[in-house]
Amino acid sequence: MAVQGKFEGTERLPGIGWVARGWAVDAEAPDEPVRLVLTFEGGVLGEFQADLFRPELAAAGVGSGRHGFAVKLPGDVLDGRPHLIRILVRKDGAALAREVEEIFFPPHLHGQLESVEHAILRGWAFDEQAPERSSLLEIEIDGTHAATVRCDQPRPELAQFVGSSGRHGFSFPLPASLFDNQPHRVVVRFANTDRHLVGSPLEVRLPAELLTARRRRLDRLATERGVALEEGLAALAVEPLNRLNDPAAYRAWLENHEKAIAAALAAASGQAQPPTVEVIPLPSPEVGVADFAAMVAGSAADAVVLLEPGARLHPAFLPLVRAALSEGGVSLVYSDEDSQGADGGRAQPQFKPGWDPDRYQAFPYVGFACAIVRDCLSQAIALVAGSEMPIDAWAEAVVDTALLSAAPERVRQLPFVLYHRDRKSAARLPRGGTERARRVQAHLDRTGAPADARMDGTERVRVQWRLPPAPPPVTLIIPTRDRVELLEACLESVLSKTTYPRYDIVVIDNDSREPATLAYLEGLARRPGLWVRRWPQPFNYAAMHNAVIAEIASPYVALLNNDIEVIAPEWLAEMMGHAVRPEVGAVGAKLLYPDGMIQHGGVLVGQHGAADAAQRAFSRDEEGYFHSAMVVQNVSAVTAACMVCRRADYLEVGGMDAERFSVAFNDVDLSLKLRARGRRILWTPHALLYHHESATRQTSRSPEAQAHEQREVAQLRVKWRTETFLDPFYSPNLTRGLQTHVDFNWPPPPDPALERA
């Protein structure tokens, strides 16, 4: 045979895709490229010629060496099914030789389970047919579905190879029930497929001793507020790992939750003429959007629920929705949700916060688990353009638009798991992508908000609020006493990194005595834009700030601890972008411990009977609970370790309470006073700083200091009733323990005295 050559196989090339590679040369015409035909079992896929330079052929004296080929495989064979591919010589139909007759089964789903470190599964996965879409993985432990996770964590090393943003990583904390020194089989596969990641299945054996390190870290968190909270902490059954992913724990928790639903249902019964609610399932894709839109708009019910394929409603959903609608002035009611398999097993509860427009803009946490009143729904339908959209995309756009447009005071939350997504189809909704960013931007434009929306990852939208053309001046206030090394590190990071153009700094010297500190402060007083305000009085955090803020002229103030260190240069610009919004009273930052764990993710009021920082279970780059650690959101309070607010608002509410909260909780009290005046308290993860809190906090304090803090805890409980306070921005179904967002809110154990009675 005149033509010699070989079909060497198939491979995936970065930026190109799947190719068939090999070489062919015609001994009778070695300088001419051989024409070849690419075929599969269904016929001819195309023609091409072997003309790529192959140096090893040239070195072997095979013609000119330009006899190689790497032909791109067309979509006909990239459908996920096996195909028999052959390469034929065009002039005689002979097939190029192959060492092994191979069936081509294109693995467009790629992924690897890389490691289990600190009881956390880590790895990556992507779909080459949709590289910008974050893949969904199902995790199975000992034959039981444990969770569905999304691969959207940054993996820069994959960006060039995949030809995408590189957000293909995942992490999953293994449930505490596995820490029993026994082997457990963990399977990780692509959702709704049988395709495992490389490295799956995996056998894990976690020693119970690993819990000791977690408990030590919890001990650190417990002592940071001091022994004044020991009474409350002693009653906590602290679970150091994430139990929300534990199916057995969820089943146990649901037993009590169903009782709570029954109680709510009993309280809602007896309405004379409740509003009507129609449930409209999404039809098959063959139904036109225009026809379905007309059917939805034509509903005669007071409110409508659009039901995803395979989803079902809890029997209490409609009665409780009707009860909420009967209050009057309600446009929208939503509930918590979970996923349900074909076997009826439930997992992946999504416990939602109270209505939070800022957080919802960043991530559509409500989904389809809602009822929308007719006029609100009609307005949303009118705003959603594009009859060529698929039915499910149209329905999602309508629900999303209705939620974006809803007046905050007209939204009601049902904190019960009343909506059950089908596990096979649930994880694909809600969609992220540029389409949602455009919807958020359209809403901002309609409302005249000076802000820009863009994607932040694959599911989140970041809304950046524009500063005025002349950004207002802000005064940074930093109290200090000795420990010059902390103050110097703080100031140098602020001065060298901060990009905001108009700020000055006042350092409050609270009676420093060390010579090095005094010398440093003397030098600061000679630097432009820096002032040192002497405060030679007993420590009173509230009083010293009240005095300085009354004296300065800047319209905005930034309270900053002396053990803060800037990470993100735009920290102040980000905080001021929100602070200038007229509805905002104070803005807090994302503060990290030096080890990268979150120290402040907003303040949860009511936590262990008082108040404390939230989201400390997560590290800097972890998304938290349904993106809680990565999105701007309303909170009940923020720490004054890094807080920005309007000076006029601060003075209007009387500043900090120097009588009742001279040391602790003055920031919580200030935040709650601002909220009582109708102002929002925001936390932004895009203002990122270190807080070396352990450096300035004493590990052991005098009995007098302990007694003082106990009095302040008592004052907080009396003034704001924090022992029974239900924080509106934190689900009542989540734990009030030392680490938020990682466990269920279990009912208290029965009182033995009551049982005996």
N, C-alpha and C positions, 0 to 999 in steps of 0.2 A: 504493500500500500504506500502510495507516494506521500500522504500526509501522516506525520507522526505528531504525537502530543499527549497531553494528559489533562483530564478534568480533576483538579486537585482537591476540590471541596468548596464549601461555602463558609463565609465569615462575615462578621459585622464590622464595617469600617466607620470610625467616628465621622460625623458630618455627611456621610453618604448613605449608609444603611447596609442592608444585606446584599452581598455580591457572590457570584460564582466565579471562581478563579482557576487559572490553569495556563496552558500554553499549547501552541500548535504551529507546525512548520511544514511547508510543502517542499520535499526534497528536490522536486523538479523545478521549482521556482522559489528558492530560498530567500530571495530579496522581496518577494511580494507577500503582503499579509493574507493569511488564510481567512476566508469568509466562513462563519460558523452560524449555526441555528440553535437557539435556546428553546427547548421543548419541555413539556411536562405531560402527565397522563391525559390532560384535556386538550392537547394540541400544541401549536406553535406559539411561543411567547414573543419572539422577535429575532432579528438577525443582527450580527455585529462582526467585527473583524479583530483578529489577534495581532495587535500592533504596539503593545506596551513593551518598553525596554526591560529585559530581564538580564541583569549583569552575569548571573550564573550561566545562562545560555550562551552569552557572548564569550565568556571565559572557556566554555566547553567547545567552542567552535561551531555552535549551532547557528548557521546563518549570521545575520547582523545582530542577533540578540533581541530584535524587536518582534517578538513572537508571543508575548504574554497577553493575558486578558483578565479583566476583573469587571464583569458585566453586572450591572445593578439588576436585582430581581424585581419584577413588577408586582403590583398589588395582588394579582391573581393567586400568587403562592404565599402571600403574607397574611392569610386569613386565619391563621392559628390551626389549620388542619394539615395533616401530612401529605406530602407530594413527592412523586418520583421525578426528579429532574435529570434530563440528559442533554448533552451538547453534541450536535451532529455536524459533520463536515458538509457544507452546502452542496459541493459539486458531485458527491457520490452517496450522501446519506449515511456514511459510516459514523458510528458513535465514538467519541474520544474515550480512551481507556480510563477506567477508575480502578484503584486498588481494591476498594470495597463498594459494593452496590449499596448506596446509602439513601434512606428515605429522609427527605428534607422536612423537618418539623420546626418552623421558625419560632424560637422562643422570644417573642416580642416582649414578654414579661420577664424582667431580669431583677434579681435581688439576692441578697446574702444576709443571713443571720450571722453577725460577726462575733459577738461576744456576750457574756453575761458577767457584768462587773457590778459589784455592790447590789446584787439582786435586781439589776436592770438589764433587760434585753436590749441590745442595740444592733442596728444594721441599716440596710438601705434597700430600696426597690424603686423601679420605674417601669413605665410602659413606653417602649420606643415609638409606638404608633401615636402616642399622645404625651410627649415628654414634658410638657408644661403642666399637665394635670397630675396632682398628687395621687399616687396609688393607694389603694385601700388593702389592708392586710387583716386576715382573721387569725386570731391566736386561740389555740386550743390547748388546754392543760388536762392531761389524763383523760382525754376523750370528751371533755366538756368545753363548750364554747366559753371563752373567758372575756374576749373583747374584740372589737374592730378598731384598728388604729390607722391613722392617716400618715403617710410619709411626706412630711413637709418641713422637716428640720434641715438647716443648711448643711450641705456637703460640697464645699467648693471644688474639691478634687474631681467631682463627677460632672461639673458644669460643661467643660470642654468636650468630654467624651460623649455625653448624652446630647449636647447641643441645646442646653436649657439653662434655667437659673441655678441649677444644682441643688434645689430643695427636694431631696429624695431620702433624707435620713429619718429614722424613727427610733423611739425609745419607749420601753414599756416596763414599769415597775412590777415585779412579780408579787403576787398577794402574800400576805403574812402567813397564810395557812401552809405554805410550802416549806417553812423553816422548821422542819421536823426530822432532819437527818435521813430522810427517806428519798429514794429516786422518784422523779416525776418526769413524765414525757411531755415535752413542749413542742407543738407543731405550729409553724408560721407559714401561711400560704396566702396567695392572692385571693381577695374576696370573691366569692361566687365561682371559684375554680378549684381544680385539684392540684394546681401547680404550686409546689413547695418552693421556698427560698433555698438556696444553697446553704447547707448547714442544718436544715430541718429534715426530720425531727431531731430534737436535742434532748438528752437526758440531763436534768439538773438535780443536784443534791445540795441543799442549802443547810448548813449547820445552824442550829439554834443560837449558837454563840454570836452569830453575826448581828443579832438584835441588840447586843450589848452596846455596840458603837452608836446605833441609832438612839438608844436610850440616853447615852451620854450627851448626845447633841440636844436631845429634848430637855435634859437637865439644864443645859446652858440657857435654853429659851425660857425655862420655867423661872430661873433665878434673875433674869434680866429686869423683870418688873419688881423683883424683890420678894422677901418673905411675907410682905403684906398680903400677898395673894395665896399664901400657903393653904389657907382654909378652903378656898375654892379649888385649888389644884389637887388637894388631897382626895377630893371626891371624884376626880377624873379617872376613867379607865383608859389610859392613853394607849393608842395603837400606833406604833411607830411607822408602819408602812401603809401604802395606799390600799384600802380595803374596798374602794369603789369598783375595782376591777375583779373582785372576788365573787363569783356567782353564788357560792354558798352563803356568804355574808349578805348578799342582796336578797336572797330568798328568805333568810331569817328576818331581815329588816322589814320586808314587805308584809310580814304577818301583822306587825304593829301598825304599819302604814295603812293597811286596808281597814283597820279599826278606826283610824283617824278619818278616812274617807267616809265610812259609814256614819260617823258622828256628824260630819259636815253635811252629809246628805239628809240626815234627820233634821238638822237645824234649818235646812233650806226648804223643807216640805211645807205644804199648806198654802201655797200661793194661789190666789183666787183665779187670776188669768195671766199666767206667765207668758213672756214673749215666745214667739215661734222661732225655731232654728231648723234649717234644712241642711242635711248632709248630702253633698254632691260628689260622688267619686269621680276621679279623673278618668276619662274614657280612653279607649285604645288610640294609638297614634294615628290611625286612619281617619279619625274624626277631625274635621277642619276646625281651626281655632275660631274662626268667625261664628260658626254654628254653636260651638261650646260657649263662647263669650256671650252670645245672645241668650242661651239657656240660663247661664249664671245670672246675667243682668235681669232676666225676666222672673227670677224667683220672687214669689209673693211672701216669703218668710221675712221675719224681722232681721234675721242674721243667717249667715251661710258658713258652712265648714266645707272646705275643699279637701277631700280625702285622697291621700297617696295610694297608688296601687298596692294592695296587700296589707295596708294598715287597718287597724281596727280601733274603735273607741271603747274605753271603759264604760260599763253601764252607768256610772255616775257622771260621765262627762256632760251629757246634754242637760240633765237636771241642774247641775251646779253652774253651767254656763247660763241657763235661763234665769237662775237666781241672781247671778251677777248682773245680767242685763236689766233685770227688773229694778235695780237701784235707780235707773234713769241717768242720762248723760254719759252713757258708756258706749264707746265705739268698737271696742275690741277686747276680747277675753282670751287669755292663753293659759296653758297648763304645762306641767312637766311631762316628760316622755321617756320611753325606753324602747328597746328592740325586742322582738319576739320571733323565735324560730318555729319551724314546722311542728316541732314537738311540744310547743306551748311554753318552752323555757324562756324566761325573760332575763335580759342582761343589759349592760350599758345604760344605766339610768342617766338622764340629763336633767339635773336639778338647776333650775334657772333663777337668776336674780329677779327682783322686782323690776318694773319697767325703767329702763335706762336708755334714753335716746342716744347718748354718746357711744355707749357700748354697743348698742344695736347697729349703729352706723358702721362700726368697725367689724362686727361679726353678727350675722343674722341668727341669733340664738333661739328665736321663737319657732322658726320653721313653719310647718303646716298645722301644728298643734294649737289652733286658734279658731275662734268664731269671729266673723267680721259683720258688723251691721250693714244694712243694705245701702244706705247713702254713702258710707265710707267705701264700700266695695265698688259701687258704681263710679265714684270719682277715680278710684285706682284703675279700673278697667279703661276709662277714658284716657288716662295718662300713659298707659302701656301701649306702645305702638309696635307694629310688626306682626301682621297676620301670618307671615311665613314661619313663625316660631313653632317648634314642636309644642304639643299640648302641655307637657310637664314643665317646659321652660316658661311658657306663657303663664301658667298657673303660679309658678314660683315668683315670676316678676310681679304679678298682680298682688299676691300676698305681701311680698316685700315692699312694694310701693305703698300699700295701705298702711303697713306698720311704720314706714319712714314718715308718712304724712300725718299719722295720728297725733292729736294733741295729748301730751303726757298725762294730763288730768283725766283723760277719757279712756285710759287703758287699765284693765284689771288683770291681776294674776291669780290663778288657782294653783297653790303650791302642792299639788297632788299629781301623781303619775297616772294620767288619764288617757294618754295617747300612746299606742303601741305600734311602732313602725315594723314593717316586715324586714327581717334581718337581711334578706337577699338583696333588697332594693333600697334599704334605708340609707346606707352610708353615702350614696351618691348625691344626696340632697342635704342641705342646700348647696348650691353651686357657688364657687368663688369666681375668679376670673375678672377680666376687664369689663364684662357686661354689668356686673354688680357695682363696680367702681363708677361706671357711667350712671347707673341709677342713683347712687348716693350723690354724685355731683349734680345730677338734674334736680334732686331734692334741695340741695344747698342753694342752687341757683334760683329755684322757685321761691325760697324763703329769704333770699337776699343775704345769705350768710357769706362773709368774706373768707372762704375756705376752699381748699383744693383737695379732691379725693383721688387717691391712687392705690394700686394694689401693694400690699405688704405681705409677701409670701403668696400662697396660692388660694387662701381662703379669707384672709383678713384685708380690710380696707383701712388705710391710714388717712385720716382727715387732718390736714394741716391748716390751722387758722392763720391768716395773714396778719402781720403786724401793721399798724398804721404807717404811712409814708415817713413820718417822723416818730420813731419808736419812743415811747415815754421813758423818762429816767426812772431808775429803780435803785434804792439804797439797800445794800447787803449789810445785815447786822449780824455780827459774829461775837458772841460772848466767850470769854476765856479767863482762865486762872492758872498761871504757870504752865507747865507742860509745853514749853516753847516749841519743841519738835513737832507737836501736832499742829499748832497754829501755823507754823512756817510752812509745813507741807500743804495745809489747807489753802493758805493764801497764794502760794506759788502756783498751785494747780488752777485756782480760780483766775489769777492774773495771766497765766501763760496760755490757758486753753479757752476761756470763755469768749465766744464770738459775738455776744450781744453788745451793741455799740455804746449804750448809755447806762453806765452804772457807776456808783461810788461805794465805798466800804466804810462802815463804822465798826471798829473793834471795841467791845465793852470789856474793859479790864476790871474784873471783879476781885480787886485787892491781891494782885500777884505779888509775890515776895522774892522769888528766885532771881538772883542777879542777871542770869542769862535772859530770862524773860523780860525783865525791866529794860535791859539794853536793847533787845529786839523791838520792844514797843516804842522806845525812844526813837529808833530809826524809822519805824513806820510813820510816825507823826510828821516826818519830813518828806514823805513821798506824796506826790500829787494824787488826789482822789482817795486818800486814805486818812481817816481820823481815828484817834483813840479817845474814847469816852471813859473817864475814870468812874468806878462804882465801888467805893471803899466801904461797902456795907455787907451784912450777912447775905449769903446766897438767897436770892429770890428771883427765879428765872422770869416770872411774870412781871414783877415790878420793874426790873431793869429794862425789859423790852418796852413796857408801857412808857417809861420816861424818855427813852431815845426816840420812839416813834412819835411822841408828842412834839419833839424838838425839830425833827428833820422836815425838809420841804418837798421831798420826792413824792409823787402821787402813788408810787408802789413801793412795797418793802419785800425783801427776801430774807427770811429768817434762816440762819445757817449755823449749824454746830461747828465747833473748832476742830472736830475730828472727821470732817467731811473732806473727800477728795474727788475732784471732777474726773469723770471718765469721758462723757460725751461733750464735746465743745459746744454743741447747740443746746445744752441743758437749760440755760436761762431764756434763750429765745423761744424754746418749746413751751416753757412754763408761762412766759409772758404772753405768748400767742393765745393761751386760754384765759389768762388773768384779765386781759383787756375786754373779754366778752362781758357784756353788762350783766348777764345772769349768773356769772361765776363769782363766788366769794373767796375761794382759796384753792390753790393748786399744790399738790404734793408730787414727789419724785419717786422713782424706783431706786431704792438704796440697797447696796450689796454689802455683805460681809467681805472681808479680804479674801476668803476662800471661794467667792463667787456665788454663794447662796444668797437668796433674797432676805434682806433684813426688814424692809418696809415695802409692802405692796398695798398700801392703804391701811386704814385702821378699822377693825371690826368692833363695833360698839355692842356690848353685851357678852363679849367673849369672856369665859370663866367669871361671869358676874360683873365684870368691869369693862375694860377695853384693852385691845392690844393689836399689834401689827399683824396683818394677814399675809398669806402666801409664802410663809417661810419654809415650806416643804420643797420649794422649787429653786432651781439654780438659774443663773443669768439667762441662759438660752432656752430653757424649757418653757413650753407654751402655757403650762398651768392646767387648770381645769376648764376645758372648752375655751382655750385662748385667754383665760383670765389674767395671766401674767404678761400678756403681750399687747393688750389693747387699752386705750384711754377709757376710763369709766368713772361713773359717779360713785362716791363712797360717803360714809357718814362722817369720817374725820380723816385727817392726815397729820403726820408728825411734824412738829416745828423744827426738827433736825434739818429739814429742807422744805420750806413752805413759802410760797409767794402769794401776796394778797394786796388788795387795794387799801391804801392807808385810810381813806375815808370810811370804808367798811369796817376796818379794824377799830377805829375810834367810835364809830356809830354804835357798836355793840358793847362798848366799854372796855375794849382791849381784853387782855387776859385777866383772870380773876386772881389777883395777888393775895387775897385773904384766904380763900379756900384751896387754891391750887398753886402754891408758891413754887413747888418743885416738880410735881408730876401731874399729868392729865390736864394741864392748862391748855395744851393744844387741842385736846379732845373737846374740852368745854368751849373753846373759841370756835371750833368747827361747828359744833352743835348750835351755838348761838347764831352763827351766820346762816345755817340751814333754817333755823326758826324764822329768820327774816326773809326767807324765800330764795336764798342764794344756793347755788350748786357748789359742792366740794368735789373737785376732780383729782384723779390720780393718773399720771401719765408715765408709761414705761419708756418713753422716748427721751426723758430727762434722766440720765443714768449717772449715778455717783456712788462712790464707796462711802460707807459709814463705819469707821473703826470704833464702834460703840463699846466693845469690850475694853478698849484702851482707857476710857475715861470713867467707866462704871466700876465702882468698888465691889470686890467679890464678897467682902464681909463689912457690914455697916454697924454702927453703934446702935444700942437699944433705942436711943433717942431718935435716930434717923428712921429706924424701922417703925417706931410708933407714929412718927410724922406721916410716913407713907400710908400706914393703915388708916389714919384719919382722912387722908385725901381720897383713898378708895371709898371710905364710908361716905364722904361728901359727894363723890361722883354718883354713888348708888342712890343717895337721897335725892339729889337734884335732878338726875336724868333717868332714874329708875332702871339702871342698867342690868339689874338682876333679872328683869322680865322684858328688857328691851329687845324687840325683834328688828334687827338691822334690815332695812328695806332692800339693800343691795347685796344681800347674802341669803341664799336659800335656807329656809328653816329646816330643810331636810339634810343639810350638811353639818358636820361636827362643829361644836364650839370648843374643841380641844386646843391644845397648844399649837398644833399645826392645822391650819384650815385647809379645806378643799380636798382632804384625803380620806375621809371616812364619813359614815352615815351618822346622823344625829340620833343616837340610840336613846330610847326612853330610859329614865332613871330606874335603878333597881327598886323593887318594892320595899317599903319601909317595914322591917320586922315587927316594930311596935304596932303598926296598923294591922299587920297580918295576925298578930296574937289577939288583938282586940276583936 
